[in-house]
Amino acid sequence: MFVDISALKSPIVVENILTPYKKGVVVRGVRQPKQKITPEVCREVLLSTNCARNIKDMLDCIAMLPIDEQLPFKDVVLAVFSNREQPHPIPQIGETLAKNSGYLADFDEARKLKEGIIIDSAQYYSTGLGVGRNL
């Protein structure tokens, strides 16, 4: 499931989107408990960036959820790798999430580059054209 970047945001803006789920927000000088990330928040991140730091943080937030709450993020995890370049350790995090929820075969298929746009792992929007090679 390819998700193109259609609402580009800087890595700092995306970091701010992820802060409630990664660290919790600070209210009147007191850090609040972390919130549970949702597939909708993850979709917003995918539409905004392919910056490795932001993608890793998003997957880490999913990985912090109890295993029985990770399956609804299957499409998000697959979209992270669908014609998107991802550096180490992001593929390992994705593989662990896929194993935990039983969709490892779909994960392996998503990692295969297809013809069309390939989004580079970058702080800005950068693409290339795929010709069906594997990462």
Disulfide bonds with the S-S distance in Angstrom:
none
